[in-house]
Amino acid sequence: MTKPGSVEHVSILWAGTECAGELERLHAPLFSPAWDAVTFKLLLDHPGSTAFIARAGEPLETMGFILGRLTADEAEILTLGVCESWQRRGIGRRLAEAFSRAVRRAEGRRLHLEVAATNTSALRLYRGLGFEEIGRRKGYYDRPGALPEDAINLSLAL
């Protein structure tokens, strides 16, 4: 198995509905509430959906994913996650760049997403890719046992 931190042989691969269970397993420890395989399958079945997974190692290990969708000439990243042991090694950036390239090839002109205001790692990633804040949704994230949290809306011209 590839040790965490060794990312020189990471492959970014298209993900289809057959990956729904795998995406559920990756999503669960990273997000609350977590999405189940049925939700991922429904999202992946949408005609405008695009998803990628990051894999490396022997045996192959999936360490990250991105899922979004394109409608007309605009796209939205719905979720992006990297397993904790692989974070801060450029995998999230590579997934976001792969998604951006796919959107450009489909003649998308703008890419949107939202992120929790306290998710400083994600904000650093997206701002480093050129995303700019275009608004906020006050109290958007309502998590059990925590105060509601703002969502920051970001956008990138392609």
Secondary structure, DSSP 8 states (H G I E B T S, - for coil): ---TT--TT-EEEE--GGGHHHHHHHHTTT-SS---HHHHHHHHHSTTEEEEEEEETTTTEEEEEEEEEEETTEEEEEEEEE-GGGTTSSHHHHHHHHHHHHHHHTT--EEEEEEETT-HHHHHHHHHTT-EEEEEEEEEE--TTS--EEEEEEEEE-
